[in-house]
Amino acid sequence: MISITYFRNKCIGCNGCVEADPNRWRVSKKDGKCNLVGGKEKKGIYSAVVGDDELNSLEAAKNNCPAKIIKFTVK
C-alpha cells in the first residue's frame, strides 16, 4: 500500500502530475489547480491510500511537480 499526501493549496497548476498519471490526477476547471482523484481533504491537505501497482506512475507525478507538494510513503 502507498499513502499519498498532497498539499493542494500550494499547487501552481502546471499539470505535470496529470500528464504523468491521468488516472490519479485531474485539473480543476474551477481554479486550475490539480485534484487528487479519490483523495480525502483535511485542513487543506489531501490524502489517499492506493495499491503498490501505482508506484511508477505516482513517482513520475511526484517528479513532474515543480512545487514538490506530492509526497508518498510505501507501507
Buried (B, 14 or more C-beta within 10 A) or exposed (E): EBEBBBBBEEBEEBBBBBEBBBEBBEBEEEEEBBBBBEBEEEEEBBBBEBEEEBEEBBBBBBEBBEEEBBBBEEE
